[in-house]
């Protein structure tokens, strides 16, 4: 793969083999029974997948965003939920590497690298959705502690994570509102409730939960970076890698759908020839492959931009928008190509069709992505 070192190429190959050998044979049953993939997560820990974003001295194999993108795509090709299991964890790792105090880094990063500590981020609220500045979760300073009250929803891995990067308002009166936000590094304790797992169309096996905070106390040292009011800016940079990750999940789902459709179109015959030779089916396959390749190029462009250290919210937004819409279209077209079998739970294409919408609404809806894109376009091209 272009742009990857020899070591990174080997890591991607290792993950591809793991997906083919361990994940694909069991994904359908795990999905249909909504079973947490305990064994697969354990294997991912042993392979170092949870430490890919963590450099020395805390981790062993920090990789480029391009390599991380390729690993995510491979995992999602096997089962999108596995890529979800390491998505928020990686965002929190990046937040700590880029913004944490040395004490915060030393406390969490070595155990996050091995997967001993799993981490997630908590942004979305029941009434706020993608409008982060409307959040109502507050953290009030009381001596050497903050007292947190509020609620979060759609928090992936919340039940099995030991660390939550909690975005909340430490100064609810701040103008503009984002200047009053901070990220708290929250561990579970009294007043921190994981209330329920949300029932979902797809994205099975991995839990997405509602959280409630009722006079939950964290030490004042839990503010990421040690300084109040910087949480929104910190999280926006974190969401760049988060959106690249979601775009890669879409690539993986789309690629699995295309591969299955291509195989089926060569095996299935109608009117005396393989169905790919019928122009209507052939056209679907040609368009699916072309759009998916265009999406991959956008994603890797965003990853290169991120690696350069430059602001990448425009590129990450474009990649997430295009890749997720493409995955949805490719999944639907794979169902069309399979005909009646595409609607059967005995074929994987129905799972891709259920999983694909998550990337359209997750990590900021695509409607929000368009807002981000146009704002950055104007900012980068002023009159």
SEBA-626039 format. One line per 10 residues: number of its first residue (from 0); their letters; for each residue z, y, x of C-alpha. Coordinates in nm, 2 decimals, always signed. Example, Ala and Ser with C-alpha at 12.3 -4.5 7.8 and 13.67 -1.06 7.14 Angstrom:
2
0	AS	+0.78/-0.45/+1.23  +0.71/-0.11/+1.37
This chain:
383
0	XXXXXXXXXX	+0.00/+0.00/+0.00  -0.09/+0.34/+0.13  +0.19/+0.55/+0.28  +0.44/+0.27/+0.31  +0.59/+0.15/+0.65  +0.56/-0.21/+0.75  +0.93/-0.27/+0.65  +0.88/-0.10/+0.31  +0.57/-0.31/+0.24  +0.78/-0.62/+0.31
10	XXXXXXXXXX	+1.05/-0.50/+0.07  +0.79/-0.46/-0.21  +0.65/-0.80/-0.14  +1.00/-0.96/-0.15  +1.06/-0.79/-0.49  +0.72/-0.91/-0.62  +0.80/-1.27/-0.52  +1.15/-1.24/-0.68  +0.99/-1.12/-1.01  +0.73/-1.40/-1.01
20	XXXXXXXXXX	+0.98/-1.67/-0.92  +1.30/-1.57/-1.10  +1.23/-1.30/-1.36  +0.91/-1.38/-1.54  +1.01/-1.74/-1.64  +1.33/-1.62/-1.81  +1.25/-1.27/-1.93  +1.12/-1.37/-2.28  +1.43/-1.57/-2.36  +1.67/-1.31/-2.23
30	XXXXXXXXXX	+1.49/-1.04/-2.43  +1.49/-1.24/-2.75  +1.85/-1.33/-2.73  +1.95/-0.98/-2.60  +2.14/-1.15/-2.31  +2.27/-0.95/-2.01  +2.09/-1.08/-1.70  +2.40/-1.16/-1.50  +2.23/-1.39/-1.25  +1.93/-1.16/-1.19
40	XXXXXXXXXX	+2.15/-0.86/-1.13  +2.36/-1.06/-0.88  +2.03/-1.15/-0.70  +1.92/-0.79/-0.70  +2.25/-0.69/-0.54  +2.21/-0.95/-0.27  +1.85/-0.83/-0.20  +1.99/-0.47/-0.15  +1.80/-0.32/-0.44  +2.09/-0.11/-0.55
50	XXXXXXXXXX	+2.11/+0.05/-0.20  +1.74/+0.15/-0.17  +1.83/+0.52/-0.21  +2.13/+0.52/+0.02  +2.08/+0.61/+0.39  +2.30/+0.53/+0.69  +2.59/+0.54/+0.76  +2.66/+0.42/+0.40  +2.36/+0.20/+0.34  +2.13/-0.02/+0.54
60	XXXXXXXXXX	+1.77/+0.04/+0.41  +1.71/+0.38/+0.25  +1.34/+0.39/+0.16  +1.09/+0.65/+0.07  +1.04/+0.75/-0.30  +0.70/+0.58/-0.28  +0.86/+0.25/-0.18  +1.12/+0.30/-0.45  +0.84/+0.36/-0.70  +0.66/+0.04/-0.60
70	XXXXXXXXXX	+0.98/-0.16/-0.63  +1.05/-0.02/-0.97  +0.70/-0.10/-1.09  +0.74/-0.46/-0.97  +1.08/-0.50/-1.15  +0.94/-0.35/-1.47  +0.64/-0.58/-1.45  +0.88/-0.87/-1.48  +1.12/-0.72/-1.73  +1.16/-0.35/-1.79
80	XXXXXXXXXX	+1.53/-0.39/-1.85  +1.59/-0.48/-1.49  +1.43/-0.16/-1.37  +1.66/+0.02/-1.62  +1.96/-0.15/-1.46  +1.90/+0.03/-1.13  +1.75/+0.36/-1.26  +2.06/+0.57/-1.34  +2.24/+0.41/-1.04  +1.98/+0.55/-0.80
90	XXXXXXXXXX	+1.99/+0.90/-0.96  +2.37/+0.90/-0.90  +2.32/+0.78/-0.54  +2.07/+1.06/-0.48  +2.32/+1.31/-0.63  +2.59/+1.20/-0.40  +2.37/+1.19/-0.09  +2.23/+1.54/-0.16  +2.53/+1.72/-0.31  +2.85/+1.52/-0.26
100	XXXXXXXXXX	+3.14/+1.61/-0.03  +3.18/+1.39/+0.27  +3.49/+1.24/+0.10  +3.29/+1.16/-0.22  +3.01/+1.01/-0.02  +3.25/+0.79/+0.19  +3.43/+0.68/-0.13  +3.14/+0.57/-0.33  +2.82/+0.52/-0.14  +2.90/+0.21/+0.08
110	XXXXXXXXXX	+3.01/+0.01/-0.23  +2.71/+0.15/-0.44  +2.48/+0.03/-0.17  +2.59/-0.33/-0.21  +2.61/-0.30/-0.59  +2.99/-0.36/-0.59  +3.00/-0.03/-0.77  +2.74/+0.03/-1.03  +2.68/+0.39/-1.14  +2.52/+0.57/-1.43
120	XXXXXXXXXX	+2.47/+0.92/-1.55  +2.59/+1.07/-1.88  +2.38/+1.36/-2.01  +2.26/+1.31/-2.37  +2.49/+1.40/-2.66  +2.47/+1.29/-3.02  +2.36/+1.63/-3.15  +2.18/+1.76/-2.84  +1.91/+1.51/-2.72  +1.70/+1.67/-2.45
130	XXXXXXXXXX	+1.86/+2.01/-2.50  +2.12/+1.99/-2.23  +2.23/+2.35/-2.25  +2.35/+2.28/-2.61  +2.60/+2.02/-2.49  +2.96/+2.03/-2.62  +3.14/+1.81/-2.38  +3.40/+2.02/-2.20  +3.62/+1.98/-1.90  +3.92/+2.22/-1.90
140	XXXXXXXXXX	+4.11/+2.28/-1.58  +4.48/+2.20/-1.59  +4.64/+2.23/-1.25  +4.50/+1.96/-1.02  +4.31/+1.79/-1.31  +4.03/+1.84/-1.56  +4.08/+1.74/-1.92  +3.76/+1.61/-2.08  +3.67/+1.61/-2.45  +3.34/+1.52/-2.61
150	XXXXXXXXXX	+3.09/+1.25/-2.66  +2.77/+1.11/-2.50  +2.51/+0.87/-2.63  +2.23/+0.65/-2.50  +2.41/+0.59/-2.17  +2.25/+0.29/-2.01  +2.47/+0.04/-1.82  +2.78/+0.23/-1.94  +2.98/-0.08/-2.01  +2.92/-0.24/-1.67
160	XXXXXXXXXX	+2.92/+0.07/-1.45  +3.24/+0.17/-1.26  +3.12/+0.53/-1.19  +2.97/+0.78/-1.43  +2.81/+1.11/-1.32  +2.93/+1.31/-1.63  +2.75/+1.64/-1.70  +2.98/+1.87/-1.89  +3.08/+2.24/-1.94  +3.36/+2.36/-1.71
170	XXXXXXXXXX	+3.30/+2.71/-1.83  +3.18/+2.71/-2.20  +3.16/+3.09/-2.21  +2.91/+3.12/-1.92  +2.59/+3.31/-1.97  +2.33/+3.16/-1.94  +2.50/+2.83/-2.05  +2.37/+2.62/-1.75  +2.58/+2.83/-1.51  +2.89/+2.68/-1.67
180	XXXXXXXXXX	+2.80/+2.32/-1.62  +2.94/+2.08/-1.36  +2.90/+1.71/-1.28  +3.23/+1.51/-1.27  +3.24/+1.18/-1.09  +3.42/+0.99/-1.36  +3.58/+0.64/-1.34  +3.71/+0.46/-1.64  +4.07/+0.53/-1.75  +4.28/+0.64/-2.05
190	XXXXXXXXXX	+4.08/+0.86/-2.29  +3.75/+0.72/-2.17  +3.61/+0.50/-2.45  +3.29/+0.30/-2.45  +3.27/+0.29/-2.82  +2.96/+0.07/-2.90  +2.63/-0.07/-2.78  +2.34/+0.09/-2.96  +2.10/-0.15/-3.14  +1.75/-0.11/-3.00
200	XXXXXXXXXX	+1.38/-0.19/-3.07  +1.33/-0.31/-2.71  +1.50/-0.25/-2.37  +1.71/-0.56/-2.45  +1.98/-0.72/-2.24  +2.10/-0.40/-2.07  +2.35/-0.21/-2.28  +2.29/+0.15/-2.40  +2.62/+0.29/-2.53  +2.80/+0.57/-2.70
210	XXXXXXXXXX	+3.09/+0.72/-2.50  +3.39/+0.92/-2.63  +3.62/+1.13/-2.42  +3.96/+1.21/-2.57  +4.18/+1.41/-2.34  +4.04/+1.21/-2.05  +4.18/+1.33/-1.72  +4.00/+1.34/-1.38  +4.13/+1.49/-1.06  +3.99/+1.83/-0.96
220	XXXXXXXXXX	+3.84/+1.66/-0.66  +3.60/+1.48/-0.89  +3.36/+1.78/-0.92  +3.04/+1.68/-0.74  +3.01/+1.89/-0.43  +3.36/+2.04/-0.49  +3.23/+2.35/-0.66  +3.21/+2.43/-1.03  +2.90/+2.56/-1.21  +2.64/+2.38/-1.00
230	XXXXXXXXXX	+2.59/+2.07/-1.22  +2.28/+2.17/-1.41  +2.09/+2.26/-1.09  +2.21/+1.94/-0.92  +2.11/+1.73/-1.22  +1.76/+1.88/-1.25  +1.68/+1.76/-0.89  +1.83/+1.43/-0.98  +1.61/+1.40/-1.28  +1.30/+1.44/-1.06
240	XXXXXXXXXX	+1.36/+1.09/-0.91  +1.48/+0.98/-1.25  +1.15/+1.07/-1.41  +0.95/+0.92/-1.13  +1.15/+0.60/-1.19  +1.08/+0.61/-1.57  +0.71/+0.66/-1.49  +0.72/+0.35/-1.27  +0.88/+0.15/-1.54  +0.59/+0.25/-1.76
250	XXXXXXXXXX	+0.35/+0.14/-1.49  +0.51/-0.19/-1.47  +0.50/-0.25/-1.84  +0.14/-0.14/-1.86  +0.04/-0.35/-1.56  +0.20/-0.66/-1.72  +0.02/-0.59/-2.05  -0.32/-0.55/-1.86  -0.27/-0.87/-1.66  -0.18/-1.07/-1.97
260	XXXXXXXXXX	-0.48/-0.92/-2.16  -0.72/-0.99/-1.87  -0.61/-1.35/-1.84  -0.63/-1.41/-2.22  -0.97/-1.24/-2.24  -1.11/-1.49/-1.99  -0.94/-1.80/-2.14  -1.01/-1.72/-2.51  -1.37/-1.78/-2.64  -1.53/-1.67/-2.96
270	XXXXXXXXXX	-1.89/-1.70/-3.07  -1.96/-1.92/-2.77  -1.84/-1.69/-2.49  -1.52/-1.55/-2.33  -1.40/-1.26/-2.54  -1.42/-1.01/-2.24  -1.80/-1.04/-2.27  -1.79/-0.89/-2.62  -1.84/-0.52/-2.55  -1.55/-0.40/-2.77
280	XXXXXXXXXX	-1.30/-0.61/-2.58  -1.46/-0.54/-2.24  -1.44/-0.16/-2.32  -1.07/-0.19/-2.39  -1.01/-0.37/-2.06  -1.21/-0.11/-1.86  -1.02/+0.18/-2.02  -0.68/+0.01/-1.98  -0.74/-0.05/-1.60  -0.88/+0.30/-1.54
290	XXXXXXXXXX	-0.59/+0.48/-1.72  -0.33/+0.27/-1.54  -0.48/+0.34/-1.20  -0.49/+0.71/-1.28  -0.12/+0.69/-1.39  -0.03/+0.51/-1.06  -0.20/+0.78/-0.85  -0.01/+1.05/-1.04  +0.32/+0.87/-0.99  +0.26/+0.82/-0.61
300	XXXXXXXXXX	+0.15/+1.19/-0.58  +0.49/+1.28/-0.74  +0.67/+1.04/-0.51  +0.51/+1.19/-0.20  +0.59/+1.54/-0.32  +0.95/+1.44/-0.37  +0.96/+1.28/-0.02  +0.84/+1.61/+0.13  +1.16/+1.78/+0.01  +0.96/+2.03/-0.21
310	XXXXXXXXXX	+1.05/+2.08/-0.57  +0.87/+1.81/-0.77  +0.96/+1.87/-1.13  +0.60/+1.96/-1.22  +0.46/+1.65/-1.05  +0.74/+1.42/-1.18  +0.69/+1.56/-1.53  +0.31/+1.50/-1.52  +0.36/+1.14/-1.39  +0.62/+1.06/-1.65
320	XXXXXXXXXX	+0.42/+1.21/-1.94  +0.09/+1.04/-1.85  +0.23/+0.71/-1.73  +0.44/+0.66/-2.05  +0.16/+0.75/-2.29  -0.07/+0.52/-2.10  +0.17/+0.23/-2.11  +0.21/+0.27/-2.49  -0.17/+0.27/-2.53  -0.23/-0.02/-2.29
330	XXXXXXXXXX	+0.05/-0.22/-2.46  -0.11/-0.16/-2.80  -0.46/-0.25/-2.67  -0.32/-0.57/-2.52  -0.19/-0.67/-2.87  -0.54/-0.60/-3.01  -0.70/-0.82/-2.75  -0.46/-1.10/-2.82  -0.54/-1.07/-3.19  -0.29/-1.26/-3.41
340	XXXXXXXXXX	-0.12/-1.40/-3.11  -0.04/-1.05/-3.00  +0.19/-1.02/-3.29  +0.37/-1.35/-3.21  +0.70/-1.36/-3.03  +0.56/-1.66/-2.83  +0.35/-1.41/-2.63  +0.49/-1.14/-2.40  +0.26/-0.86/-2.53  +0.48/-0.80/-2.83
350	XXXXXXXXXX	+0.77/-0.73/-2.59  +0.57/-0.48/-2.39  +0.48/-0.31/-2.71  +0.85/-0.28/-2.80  +0.96/-0.17/-2.45  +0.69/+0.10/-2.39  +0.82/+0.36/-2.64  +1.14/+0.40/-2.44  +0.96/+0.57/-2.15  +0.81/+0.82/-2.40
360	XXXXXXXXXX	+1.15/+0.93/-2.53  +1.37/+0.85/-2.22  +1.47/+1.09/-1.94  +1.36/+1.39/-2.14  +1.11/+1.33/-2.43  +0.74/+1.38/-2.35  +0.75/+1.70/-2.56  +1.02/+1.83/-2.32  +0.80/+1.72/-2.03  +0.52/+1.94/-2.15
370	XXXXXXXXXX	+0.76/+2.23/-2.16  +0.87/+2.16/-1.81  +0.51/+2.13/-1.69  +0.39/+2.46/-1.85  +0.69/+2.65/-1.72  +0.62/+2.53/-1.37  +0.25/+2.60/-1.40  +0.33/+2.96/-1.49  +0.59/+2.99/-1.22  +0.36/+2.86/-0.95
380	XXX	+0.07/+3.07/-1.08  +0.20/+3.41/-1.17  -0.02/+3.70/-1.26
